[in-house]
Amino acid sequence: QVQLVESGGGLVQAGDSLNLSCAASGRTFSNYFMAWFRQAPGKEREFVASISGSGRTTDYADSVKGRFTTSRDNAKNTVYLRMNSLKSEDTAVYYCGSAARAYYRSRLTGDYTYWGQGTQVTVSS
């Protein structure tokens, strides 16, 4: 059974940084793209960033490009999201997702089968 567990959320001020982690278990981690999504109150879950199984390919939403960085450590089955220069509009519950198909890259929530429980990030202005 695949399990994803996020950690690292919290309350910060605008301009601060925060690191999120997502620990995975239950499948060959390095075969799958991993992604970060977020969902603000009253809004749909939106794509934030993704990373290939090898870690060599990344993709970012325009809203976070240049501020957020995703990385992974396959030896630890963990993916990370480093968030710099946080803004109030970054406030949301952040989820990590594991792609449904091996070696498949997507920005669509429907292409990710497994999700973590989410971690709250609140940025005060």
Secondary structure, DSSP 8 states (H G I E B T S, - for coil): --EEEEE--EEEETT--EEEEEEEESS-GGGS-EEEEEE-TTS--EEEEEE-SSS--EEE-TTTTTTEEEEEETTTTEEEEEE-S--GGG-EEEEEEEESSTT---S-GGGEEEE---EEEEEE-
